[in-house]
Amino acid sequence: MNNELPDDIELLKAMLRKQQSRLRQYACQVAGYEQEIERLKAQLDRLRRMLFGQSSEKKRHKLENQIRQAENDCRNWKTG
């Protein structure tokens, strides 16, 4: 990868605009990921409340699996 920058001011400005555009796109993408993480956290909290409110062992195992899936989804979004 060539790390030298060109001497042409207009070319440098164009490169800078392109980088700024990419940064805006990445910022929007990160904001979307953050919203999805918050949604998944809320889902996880809801499932935990459901889990501790249930008396049936079968329902408990089902909800534990859903919680694990939601936690995995959160981790995947963070590393995504």
PDB file of N, CA, C and O in Angstrom:
ATOM      1  N   MET A   1       0.843  -1.175   0.000  1.00  0.00           N
ATOM      2  CA  MET A   1       0.000   0.000   0.000  1.00  0.00           C
ATOM      3  C   MET A   1       0.884   1.232   0.000  1.00  0.00           C
ATOM      4  O   MET A   1       1.793   1.344   0.822  1.00  0.00           O
ATOM      5  N   ASN A   2       0.632   2.138  -0.896  1.00  0.00           N
ATOM      6  CA  ASN A   2       1.417   3.351  -1.029  1.00  0.00           C
ATOM      7  C   ASN A   2       0.924   4.379  -0.011  1.00  0.00           C
ATOM      8  O   ASN A   2      -0.239   4.781  -0.048  1.00  0.00           O
ATOM      9  N   ASN A   3       1.806   4.805   0.900  1.00  0.00           N
ATOM     10  CA  ASN A   3       1.428   5.746   1.950  1.00  0.00           C
ATOM     11  C   ASN A   3       1.728   7.192   1.580  1.00  0.00           C
ATOM     12  O   ASN A   3       1.443   8.095   2.367  1.00  0.00           O
ATOM     13  N   GLU A   4       2.292   7.433   0.413  1.00  0.00           N
ATOM     14  CA  GLU A   4       2.611   8.792   0.007  1.00  0.00           C
ATOM     15  C   GLU A   4       1.361   9.493  -0.497  1.00  0.00           C
ATOM     16  O   GLU A   4       0.555   8.916  -1.227  1.00  0.00           O
ATOM     17  N   LEU A   5       1.217  10.753  -0.090  1.00  0.00           N
ATOM     18  CA  LEU A   5       0.089  11.555  -0.542  1.00  0.00           C
ATOM     19  C   LEU A   5       0.500  12.370  -1.757  1.00  0.00           C
ATOM     20  O   LEU A   5       1.658  12.766  -1.885  1.00  0.00           O
ATOM     21  N   PRO A   6      -0.445  12.618  -2.640  1.00  0.00           N
ATOM     22  CA  PRO A   6      -0.117  13.422  -3.823  1.00  0.00           C
ATOM     23  C   PRO A   6       0.092  14.892  -3.439  1.00  0.00           C
ATOM     24  O   PRO A   6      -0.366  15.336  -2.386  1.00  0.00           O
ATOM     25  N   ASP A   7       0.774  15.626  -4.287  1.00  0.00           N
ATOM     26  CA  ASP A   7       1.016  17.049  -4.052  1.00  0.00           C
ATOM     27  C   ASP A   7      -0.138  17.918  -4.547  1.00  0.00           C
ATOM     28  O   ASP A   7      -0.236  19.085  -4.167  1.00  0.00           O
ATOM     29  N   ASP A   8      -0.996  17.376  -5.374  1.00  0.00           N
ATOM     30  CA  ASP A   8      -2.094  18.130  -5.979  1.00  0.00           C
ATOM     31  C   ASP A   8      -3.167  18.435  -4.929  1.00  0.00           C
ATOM     32  O   ASP A   8      -3.773  17.522  -4.368  1.00  0.00           O
ATOM     33  N   ILE A   9      -3.394  19.727  -4.670  1.00  0.00           N
ATOM     34  CA  ILE A   9      -4.345  20.161  -3.644  1.00  0.00           C
ATOM     35  C   ILE A   9      -5.764  19.684  -3.957  1.00  0.00           C
ATOM     36  O   ILE A   9      -6.468  19.217  -3.062  1.00  0.00           O
ATOM     37  N   GLU A  10      -6.184  19.798  -5.202  1.00  0.00           N
ATOM     38  CA  GLU A  10      -7.544  19.389  -5.568  1.00  0.00           C
ATOM     39  C   GLU A  10      -7.733  17.887  -5.375  1.00  0.00           C
ATOM     40  O   GLU A  10      -8.795  17.440  -4.942  1.00  0.00           O
ATOM     41  N   LEU A  11      -6.716  17.123  -5.693  1.00  0.00           N
ATOM     42  CA  LEU A  11      -6.781  15.676  -5.490  1.00  0.00           C
ATOM     43  C   LEU A  11      -6.850  15.359  -3.999  1.00  0.00           C
ATOM     44  O   LEU A  11      -7.596  14.473  -3.582  1.00  0.00           O
ATOM     45  N   LEU A  12      -6.079  16.076  -3.206  1.00  0.00           N
ATOM     46  CA  LEU A  12      -6.118  15.881  -1.751  1.00  0.00           C
ATOM     47  C   LEU A  12      -7.502  16.233  -1.191  1.00  0.00           C
ATOM     48  O   LEU A  12      -8.024  15.528  -0.327  1.00  0.00           O
ATOM     49  N   LYS A  13      -8.086  17.320  -1.686  1.00  0.00           N
ATOM     50  CA  LYS A  13      -9.427  17.702  -1.241  1.00  0.00           C
ATOM     51  C   LYS A  13     -10.450  16.623  -1.605  1.00  0.00           C
ATOM     52  O   LYS A  13     -11.323  16.288  -0.804  1.00  0.00           O
ATOM     53  N   ALA A  14     -10.335  16.092  -2.805  1.00  0.00           N
ATOM     54  CA  ALA A  14     -11.246  15.026  -3.236  1.00  0.00           C
ATOM     55  C   ALA A  14     -11.087  13.792  -2.352  1.00  0.00           C
ATOM     56  O   ALA A  14     -12.071  13.157  -1.974  1.00  0.00           O
ATOM     57  N   MET A  15      -9.843  13.460  -2.027  1.00  0.00           N
ATOM     58  CA  MET A  15      -9.590  12.312  -1.151  1.00  0.00           C
ATOM     59  C   MET A  15     -10.200  12.555   0.227  1.00  0.00           C
ATOM     60  O   MET A  15     -10.785  11.652   0.824  1.00  0.00           O
ATOM     61  N   LEU A  16     -10.058  13.779   0.724  1.00  0.00           N
ATOM     62  CA  LEU A  16     -10.605  14.124   2.033  1.00  0.00           C
ATOM     63  C   LEU A  16     -12.135  14.047   2.028  1.00  0.00           C
ATOM     64  O   LEU A  16     -12.734  13.536   2.974  1.00  0.00           O
ATOM     65  N   ARG A  17     -12.763  14.553   0.971  1.00  0.00           N
ATOM     66  CA  ARG A  17     -14.229  14.466   0.872  1.00  0.00           C
ATOM     67  C   ARG A  17     -14.691  13.009   0.855  1.00  0.00           C
ATOM     68  O   ARG A  17     -15.692  12.657   1.478  1.00  0.00           O
ATOM     69  N   LYS A  18     -13.958  12.181   0.144  1.00  0.00           N
ATOM     70  CA  LYS A  18     -14.312  10.758   0.076  1.00  0.00           C
ATOM     71  C   LYS A  18     -14.199  10.114   1.460  1.00  0.00           C
ATOM     72  O   LYS A  18     -15.062   9.333   1.861  1.00  0.00           O
ATOM     73  N   GLN A  19     -13.132  10.448   2.182  1.00  0.00           N
ATOM     74  CA  GLN A  19     -12.951   9.900   3.533  1.00  0.00           C
ATOM     75  C   GLN A  19     -14.068  10.383   4.464  1.00  0.00           C
ATOM     76  O   GLN A  19     -14.596   9.608   5.261  1.00  0.00           O
ATOM     77  N   GLN A  20     -14.421  11.663   4.358  1.00  0.00           N
ATOM     78  CA  GLN A  20     -15.489  12.206   5.195  1.00  0.00           C
ATOM     79  C   GLN A  20     -16.818  11.523   4.892  1.00  0.00           C
ATOM     80  O   GLN A  20     -17.601  11.247   5.801  1.00  0.00           O
ATOM     81  N   SER A  21     -17.064  11.256   3.640  1.00  0.00           N
ATOM     82  CA  SER A  21     -18.284  10.557   3.252  1.00  0.00           C
ATOM     83  C   SER A  21     -18.313   9.154   3.853  1.00  0.00           C
ATOM     84  O   SER A  21     -19.341   8.709   4.362  1.00  0.00           O
ATOM     85  N   ARG A  22     -17.195   8.476   3.789  1.00  0.00           N
ATOM     86  CA  ARG A  22     -17.112   7.128   4.377  1.00  0.00           C
ATOM     87  C   ARG A  22     -17.347   7.180   5.878  1.00  0.00           C
ATOM     88  O   ARG A  22     -18.052   6.337   6.434  1.00  0.00           O
ATOM     89  N   LEU A  23     -16.754   8.176   6.533  1.00  0.00           N
ATOM     90  CA  LEU A  23     -16.938   8.304   7.978  1.00  0.00           C
ATOM     91  C   LEU A  23     -18.406   8.529   8.334  1.00  0.00           C
ATOM     92  O   LEU A  23     -18.901   7.960   9.307  1.00  0.00           O
ATOM     93  N   ARG A  24     -19.103   9.351   7.556  1.00  0.00           N
ATOM     94  CA  ARG A  24     -20.534   9.564   7.803  1.00  0.00           C
ATOM     95  C   ARG A  24     -21.312   8.261   7.631  1.00  0.00           C
ATOM     96  O   ARG A  24     -22.206   7.954   8.419  1.00  0.00           O
ATOM     97  N   GLN A  25     -20.966   7.501   6.597  1.00  0.00           N
ATOM     98  CA  GLN A  25     -21.642   6.221   6.376  1.00  0.00           C
ATOM     99  C   GLN A  25     -21.395   5.274   7.544  1.00  0.00           C
ATOM    100  O   GLN A  25     -22.316   4.611   8.022  1.00  0.00           O
ATOM    101  N   TYR A  26     -20.139   5.214   8.002  1.00  0.00           N
ATOM    102  CA  TYR A  26     -19.810   4.334   9.123  1.00  0.00           C
ATOM    103  C   TYR A  26     -20.513   4.786  10.399  1.00  0.00           C
ATOM    104  O   TYR A  26     -20.965   3.957  11.189  1.00  0.00           O
ATOM    105  N   ALA A  27     -20.605   6.099  10.600  1.00  0.00           N
ATOM    106  CA  ALA A  27     -21.283   6.611  11.791  1.00  0.00           C
ATOM    107  C   ALA A  27     -22.758   6.218  11.776  1.00  0.00           C
ATOM    108  O   ALA A  27     -23.314   5.849  12.811  1.00  0.00           O
ATOM    109  N   CYS A  28     -23.387   6.294  10.619  1.00  0.00           N
ATOM    110  CA  CYS A  28     -24.790   5.876  10.499  1.00  0.00           C
ATOM    111  C   CYS A  28     -24.931   4.381  10.760  1.00  0.00           C
ATOM    112  O   CYS A  28     -25.876   3.939  11.414  1.00  0.00           O
ATOM    113  N   GLN A  29     -23.992   3.622  10.246  1.00  0.00           N
ATOM    114  CA  GLN A  29     -24.013   2.172  10.439  1.00  0.00           C
ATOM    115  C   GLN A  29     -23.863   1.842  11.928  1.00  0.00           C
ATOM    116  O   GLN A  29     -24.586   0.995  12.453  1.00  0.00           O
ATOM    117  N   VAL A  30     -22.936   2.504  12.595  1.00  0.00           N
ATOM    118  CA  VAL A  30     -22.726   2.277  14.028  1.00  0.00           C
ATOM    119  C   VAL A  30     -23.982   2.653  14.808  1.00  0.00           C
ATOM    120  O   VAL A  30     -24.379   1.935  15.726  1.00  0.00           O
ATOM    121  N   ALA A  31     -24.607   3.767  14.452  1.00  0.00           N
ATOM    122  CA  ALA A  31     -25.840   4.180  15.131  1.00  0.00           C
ATOM    123  C   ALA A  31     -26.920   3.109  14.976  1.00  0.00           C
ATOM    124  O   ALA A  31     -27.657   2.823  15.919  1.00  0.00           O
ATOM    125  N   GLY A  32     -27.008   2.525  13.795  1.00  0.00           N
ATOM    126  CA  GLY A  32     -27.968   1.443  13.576  1.00  0.00           C
ATOM    127  C   GLY A  32     -27.660   0.233  14.436  1.00  0.00           C
ATOM    128  O   GLY A  32     -28.562  -0.392  14.993  1.00  0.00           O
ATOM    129  N   TYR A  33     -26.367  -0.097  14.540  1.00  0.00           N
ATOM    130  CA  TYR A  33     -25.967  -1.219  15.390  1.00  0.00           C
ATOM    131  C   TYR A  33     -26.305  -0.932  16.847  1.00  0.00           C
ATOM    132  O   TYR A  33     -26.777  -1.813  17.564  1.00  0.00           O
ATOM    133  N   GLU A  34     -26.064   0.298  17.282  1.00  0.00           N
ATOM    134  CA  GLU A  34     -26.361   0.651  18.668  1.00  0.00           C
ATOM    135  C   GLU A  34     -27.854   0.528  18.954  1.00  0.00           C
ATOM    136  O   GLU A  34     -28.243   0.057  20.023  1.00  0.00           O
ATOM    137  N   GLN A  35     -28.692   0.949  18.008  1.00  0.00           N
ATOM    138  CA  GLN A  35     -30.138   0.805  18.189  1.00  0.00           C
ATOM    139  C   GLN A  35     -30.533  -0.664  18.272  1.00  0.00           C
ATOM    140  O   GLN A  35     -31.366  -1.045  19.094  1.00  0.00           O
ATOM    141  N   GLU A  36     -29.937  -1.473  17.428  1.00  0.00           N
ATOM    142  CA  GLU A  36     -30.253  -2.907  17.443  1.00  0.00           C
ATOM    143  C   GLU A  36     -29.793  -3.542  18.751  1.00  0.00           C
ATOM    144  O   GLU A  36     -30.489  -4.396  19.301  1.00  0.00           O
ATOM    145  N   ILE A  37     -28.646  -3.139  19.247  1.00  0.00           N
ATOM    146  CA  ILE A  37     -28.157  -3.659  20.527  1.00  0.00           C
ATOM    147  C   ILE A  37     -29.132  -3.292  21.640  1.00  0.00           C
ATOM    148  O   ILE A  37     -29.457  -4.129  22.481  1.00  0.00           O
ATOM    149  N   GLU A  38     -29.598  -2.050  21.650  1.00  0.00           N
ATOM    150  CA  GLU A  38     -30.555  -1.627  22.673  1.00  0.00           C
ATOM    151  C   GLU A  38     -31.856  -2.420  22.565  1.00  0.00           C
ATOM    152  O   GLU A  38     -32.442  -2.793  23.582  1.00  0.00           O
ATOM    153  N   ARG A  39     -32.308  -2.678  21.343  1.00  0.00           N
ATOM    154  CA  ARG A  39     -33.520  -3.478  21.145  1.00  0.00           C
ATOM    155  C   ARG A  39     -33.322  -4.886  21.694  1.00  0.00           C
ATOM    156  O   ARG A  39     -34.203  -5.440  22.351  1.00  0.00           O
ATOM    157  N   LEU A  40     -32.148  -5.457  21.413  1.00  0.00           N
ATOM    158  CA  LEU A  40     -31.866  -6.810  21.884  1.00  0.00           C
ATOM    159  C   LEU A  40     -31.721  -6.853  23.405  1.00  0.00           C
ATOM    160  O   LEU A  40     -32.138  -7.823  24.039  1.00  0.00           O
ATOM    161  N   LYS A  41     -31.140  -5.820  23.989  1.00  0.00           N
ATOM    162  CA  LYS A  41     -31.040  -5.755  25.449  1.00  0.00           C
ATOM    163  C   LYS A  41     -32.428  -5.699  26.079  1.00  0.00           C
ATOM    164  O   LYS A  41     -32.690  -6.360  27.084  1.00  0.00           O
ATOM    165  N   ALA A  42     -33.313  -4.907  25.479  1.00  0.00           N
ATOM    166  CA  ALA A  42     -34.684  -4.818  25.994  1.00  0.00           C
ATOM    167  C   ALA A  42     -35.378  -6.172  25.881  1.00  0.00           C
ATOM    168  O   ALA A  42     -36.103  -6.588  26.785  1.00  0.00           O
ATOM    169  N   GLN A  43     -35.147  -6.849  24.768  1.00  0.00           N
ATOM    170  CA  GLN A  43     -35.727  -8.181  24.584  1.00  0.00           C
ATOM    171  C   GLN A  43     -35.171  -9.137  25.635  1.00  0.00           C
ATOM    172  O   GLN A  43     -35.912  -9.937  26.206  1.00  0.00           O
ATOM    173  N   LEU A  44     -33.886  -9.053  25.886  1.00  0.00           N
ATOM    174  CA  LEU A  44     -33.243  -9.896  26.886  1.00  0.00           C
ATOM    175  C   LEU A  44     -33.830  -9.629  28.271  1.00  0.00           C
ATOM    176  O   LEU A  44     -34.118 -10.568  29.013  1.00  0.00           O
ATOM    177  N   ASP A  45     -34.007  -8.361  28.620  1.00  0.00           N
ATOM    178  CA  ASP A  45     -34.610  -8.024  29.911  1.00  0.00           C
ATOM    179  C   ASP A  45     -36.025  -8.584  30.021  1.00  0.00           C
ATOM    180  O   ASP A  45     -36.408  -9.126  31.058  1.00  0.00           O
ATOM    181  N   ARG A  46     -36.798  -8.448  28.942  1.00  0.00           N
ATOM    182  CA  ARG A  46     -38.173  -8.957  28.938  1.00  0.00           C
ATOM    183  C   ARG A  46     -38.185 -10.474  29.125  1.00  0.00           C
ATOM    184  O   ARG A  46     -38.996 -11.008  29.882  1.00  0.00           O
ATOM    185  N   LEU A  47     -37.284 -11.158  28.432  1.00  0.00           N
ATOM    186  CA  LEU A  47     -37.222 -12.615  28.548  1.00  0.00           C
ATOM    187  C   LEU A  47     -36.801 -13.039  29.948  1.00  0.00           C
ATOM    188  O   LEU A  47     -37.307 -14.026  30.482  1.00  0.00           O
ATOM    189  N   ARG A  48     -35.890 -12.305  30.532  1.00  0.00           N
ATOM    190  CA  ARG A  48     -35.474 -12.631  31.909  1.00  0.00           C
ATOM    191  C   ARG A  48     -36.642 -12.462  32.879  1.00  0.00           C
ATOM    192  O   ARG A  48     -36.849 -13.288  33.768  1.00  0.00           O
ATOM    193  N   ARG A  49     -37.403 -11.380  32.697  1.00  0.00           N
ATOM    194  CA  ARG A  49     -38.576 -11.188  33.566  1.00  0.00           C
ATOM    195  C   ARG A  49     -39.575 -12.330  33.382  1.00  0.00           C
ATOM    196  O   ARG A  49     -40.161 -12.819  34.347  1.00  0.00           O
ATOM    197  N   MET A  50     -39.757 -12.741  32.137  1.00  0.00           N
ATOM    198  CA  MET A  50     -40.669 -13.855  31.867  1.00  0.00           C
ATOM    199  C   MET A  50     -40.148 -15.136  32.515  1.00  0.00           C
ATOM    200  O   MET A  50     -40.921 -15.923  33.060  1.00  0.00           O
ATOM    201  N   LEU A  51     -38.853 -15.336  32.451  1.00  0.00           N
ATOM    202  CA  LEU A  51     -38.239 -16.543  32.994  1.00  0.00           C
ATOM    203  C   LEU A  51     -38.460 -16.639  34.495  1.00  0.00           C
ATOM    204  O   LEU A  51     -38.843 -17.694  35.001  1.00  0.00           O
ATOM    205  N   PHE A  52     -38.225 -15.563  35.198  1.00  0.00           N
ATOM    206  CA  PHE A  52     -38.335 -15.618  36.648  1.00  0.00           C
ATOM    207  C   PHE A  52     -39.779 -15.588  37.120  1.00  0.00           C
ATOM    208  O   PHE A  52     -40.058 -15.842  38.292  1.00  0.00           O
ATOM    209  N   GLY A  53     -40.688 -15.281  36.224  1.00  0.00           N
ATOM    210  CA  GLY A  53     -42.102 -15.287  36.579  1.00  0.00           C
ATOM    211  C   GLY A  53     -42.778 -16.619  36.277  1.00  0.00           C
ATOM    212  O   GLY A  53     -43.936 -16.809  36.648  1.00  0.00           O
ATOM    213  N   GLN A  54     -42.095 -17.535  35.621  1.00  0.00           N
ATOM    214  CA  GLN A  54     -42.679 -18.819  35.223  1.00  0.00           C
ATOM    215  C   GLN A  54     -42.397 -19.886  36.278  1.00  0.00           C
ATOM    216  O   GLN A  54     -41.352 -19.880  36.928  1.00  0.00           O
ATOM    217  N   SER A  55     -43.340 -20.788  36.428  1.00  0.00           N
ATOM    218  CA  SER A  55     -43.141 -21.899  37.355  1.00  0.00           C
ATOM    219  C   SER A  55     -42.859 -23.199  36.612  1.00  0.00           C
ATOM    220  O   SER A  55     -42.349 -24.152  37.200  1.00  0.00           O
ATOM    221  N   SER A  56     -43.177 -23.242  35.357  1.00  0.00           N
ATOM    222  CA  SER A  56     -43.001 -24.464  34.588  1.00  0.00           C
ATOM    223  C   SER A  56     -41.542 -24.636  34.171  1.00  0.00           C
ATOM    224  O   SER A  56     -40.943 -23.729  33.594  1.00  0.00           O
ATOM    225  N   GLU A  57     -40.982 -25.794  34.462  1.00  0.00           N
ATOM    226  CA  GLU A  57     -39.593 -26.090  34.090  1.00  0.00           C
ATOM    227  C   GLU A  57     -39.412 -26.069  32.573  1.00  0.00           C
ATOM    228  O   GLU A  57     -38.388 -25.604  32.073  1.00  0.00           O
ATOM    229  N   LYS A  58     -40.395 -26.567  31.854  1.00  0.00           N
ATOM    230  CA  LYS A  58     -40.306 -26.598  30.395  1.00  0.00           C
ATOM    231  C   LYS A  58     -40.248 -25.178  29.835  1.00  0.00           C
ATOM    232  O   LYS A  58     -39.436 -24.886  28.957  1.00  0.00           O
ATOM    233  N   LYS A  59     -41.105 -24.303  30.341  1.00  0.00           N
ATOM    234  CA  LYS A  59     -41.095 -22.912  29.886  1.00  0.00           C
ATOM    235  C   LYS A  59     -39.779 -22.234  30.260  1.00  0.00           C
ATOM    236  O   LYS A  59     -39.257 -21.408  29.512  1.00  0.00           O
ATOM    237  N   ARG A  60     -39.261 -22.592  31.418  1.00  0.00           N
ATOM    238  CA  ARG A  60     -38.003 -22.004  31.881  1.00  0.00           C
ATOM    239  C   ARG A  60     -36.869 -22.327  30.919  1.00  0.00           C
ATOM    240  O   ARG A  60     -36.091 -21.445  30.556  1.00  0.00           O
ATOM    241  N   HIS A  61     -36.771 -23.588  30.502  1.00  0.00           N
ATOM    242  CA  HIS A  61     -35.713 -23.989  29.572  1.00  0.00           C
ATOM    243  C   HIS A  61     -35.874 -23.291  28.221  1.00  0.00           C
ATOM    244  O   HIS A  61     -34.894 -22.870  27.606  1.00  0.00           O
ATOM    245  N   LYS A  62     -37.114 -23.178  27.773  1.00  0.00           N
ATOM    246  CA  LYS A  62     -37.364 -22.502  26.499  1.00  0.00           C
ATOM    247  C   LYS A  62     -36.916 -21.045  26.577  1.00  0.00           C
ATOM    248  O   LYS A  62     -36.272 -20.539  25.658  1.00  0.00           O
ATOM    249  N   LEU A  63     -37.254 -20.381  27.659  1.00  0.00           N
ATOM    250  CA  LEU A  63     -36.869 -18.983  27.816  1.00  0.00           C
ATOM    251  C   LEU A  63     -35.359 -18.829  27.984  1.00  0.00           C
ATOM    252  O   LEU A  63     -34.775 -17.869  27.482  1.00  0.00           O
ATOM    253  N   GLU A  64     -34.725 -19.765  28.685  1.00  0.00           N
ATOM    254  CA  GLU A  64     -33.267 -19.710  28.815  1.00  0.00           C
ATOM    255  C   GLU A  64     -32.607 -19.790  27.442  1.00  0.00           C
ATOM    256  O   GLU A  64     -31.634 -19.086  27.170  1.00  0.00           O
ATOM    257  N   ASN A  65     -33.139 -20.647  26.587  1.00  0.00           N
ATOM    258  CA  ASN A  65     -32.604 -20.740  25.222  1.00  0.00           C
ATOM    259  C   ASN A  65     -32.803 -19.429  24.468  1.00  0.00           C
ATOM    260  O   ASN A  65     -31.913 -18.993  23.739  1.00  0.00           O
ATOM    261  N   GLN A  66     -33.960 -18.800  24.638  1.00  0.00           N
ATOM    262  CA  GLN A  66     -34.207 -17.517  23.980  1.00  0.00           C
ATOM    263  C   GLN A  66     -33.261 -16.438  24.512  1.00  0.00           C
ATOM    264  O   GLN A  66     -32.782 -15.596  23.752  1.00  0.00           O
ATOM    265  N   ILE A  67     -32.999 -16.466  25.799  1.00  0.00           N
ATOM    266  CA  ILE A  67     -32.067 -15.506  26.392  1.00  0.00           C
ATOM    267  C   ILE A  67     -30.668 -15.707  25.829  1.00  0.00           C
ATOM    268  O   ILE A  67     -29.996 -14.744  25.460  1.00  0.00           O
ATOM    269  N   ARG A  68     -30.233 -16.958  25.763  1.00  0.00           N
ATOM    270  CA  ARG A  68     -28.904 -17.236  25.191  1.00  0.00           C
ATOM    271  C   ARG A  68     -28.823 -16.740  23.754  1.00  0.00           C
ATOM    272  O   ARG A  68     -27.811 -16.171  23.344  1.00  0.00           O
ATOM    273  N   GLN A  69     -29.890 -16.957  22.991  1.00  0.00           N
ATOM    274  CA  GLN A  69     -29.905 -16.497  21.602  1.00  0.00           C
ATOM    275  C   GLN A  69     -29.827 -14.970  21.538  1.00  0.00           C
ATOM    276  O   GLN A  69     -29.096 -14.417  20.717  1.00  0.00           O
ATOM    277  N   ALA A  70     -30.574 -14.298  22.398  1.00  0.00           N
ATOM    278  CA  ALA A  70     -30.548 -12.830  22.419  1.00  0.00           C
ATOM    279  C   ALA A  70     -29.162 -12.322  22.820  1.00  0.00           C
ATOM    280  O   ALA A  70     -28.670 -11.347  22.253  1.00  0.00           O
ATOM    281  N   GLU A  71     -28.529 -12.985  23.802  1.00  0.00           N
ATOM    282  CA  GLU A  71     -27.169 -12.595  24.196  1.00  0.00           C
ATOM    283  C   GLU A  71     -26.196 -12.787  23.041  1.00  0.00           C
ATOM    284  O   GLU A  71     -25.341 -11.937  22.792  1.00  0.00           O
ATOM    285  N   ASN A  72     -26.330 -13.914  22.333  1.00  0.00           N
ATOM    286  CA  ASN A  72     -25.470 -14.153  21.167  1.00  0.00           C
ATOM    287  C   ASN A  72     -25.700 -13.095  20.099  1.00  0.00           C
ATOM    288  O   ASN A  72     -24.747 -12.616  19.484  1.00  0.00           O
ATOM    289  N   ASP A  73     -26.960 -12.727  19.873  1.00  0.00           N
ATOM    290  CA  ASP A  73     -27.263 -11.682  18.895  1.00  0.00           C
ATOM    291  C   ASP A  73     -26.596 -10.368  19.291  1.00  0.00           C
ATOM    292  O   ASP A  73     -26.049  -9.663  18.443  1.00  0.00           O
ATOM    293  N   CYS A  74     -26.645 -10.044  20.585  1.00  0.00           N
ATOM    294  CA  CYS A  74     -25.991  -8.816  21.069  1.00  0.00           C
ATOM    295  C   CYS A  74     -24.494  -8.864  20.801  1.00  0.00           C
ATOM    296  O   CYS A  74     -23.912  -7.900  20.303  1.00  0.00           O
ATOM    297  N   ARG A  75     -23.876  -9.994  21.134  1.00  0.00           N
ATOM    298  CA  ARG A  75     -22.428 -10.118  20.904  1.00  0.00           C
ATOM    299  C   ARG A  75     -22.104 -10.013  19.422  1.00  0.00           C
ATOM    300  O   ARG A  75     -21.129  -9.362  19.045  1.00  0.00           O
ATOM    301  N   ASN A  76     -22.906 -10.645  18.583  1.00  0.00           N
ATOM    302  CA  ASN A  76     -22.665 -10.596  17.141  1.00  0.00           C
ATOM    303  C   ASN A  76     -22.797  -9.183  16.606  1.00  0.00           C
ATOM    304  O   ASN A  76     -22.034  -8.778  15.729  1.00  0.00           O
ATOM    305  N   TRP A  77     -23.771  -8.417  17.130  1.00  0.00           N
ATOM    306  CA  TRP A  77     -23.929  -7.042  16.657  1.00  0.00           C
ATOM    307  C   TRP A  77     -22.752  -6.195  17.096  1.00  0.00           C
ATOM    308  O   TRP A  77     -22.305  -5.320  16.354  1.00  0.00           O
ATOM    309  N   LYS A  78     -22.241  -6.445  18.304  1.00  0.00           N
ATOM    310  CA  LYS A  78     -21.105  -5.656  18.786  1.00  0.00           C
ATOM    311  C   LYS A  78     -19.855  -5.931  17.975  1.00  0.00           C
ATOM    312  O   LYS A  78     -19.061  -5.024  17.727  1.00  0.00           O
ATOM    313  N   THR A  79     -19.674  -7.188  17.555  1.00  0.00           N
ATOM    314  CA  THR A  79     -18.463  -7.531  16.802  1.00  0.00           C
ATOM    315  C   THR A  79     -18.680  -7.437  15.310  1.00  0.00           C
ATOM    316  O   THR A  79     -17.722  -7.468  14.538  1.00  0.00           O
ATOM    317  N   GLY A  80     -19.958  -7.319  14.886  1.00  0.00           N
ATOM    318  CA  GLY A  80     -20.362  -7.331  13.490  1.00  0.00           C
ATOM    319  C   GLY A  80     -19.689  -6.309  12.674  1.00  0.00           C
ATOM    320  O   GLY A  80     -19.942  -6.213  11.473  1.00  0.00           O
TER     321      GLY A  80
END
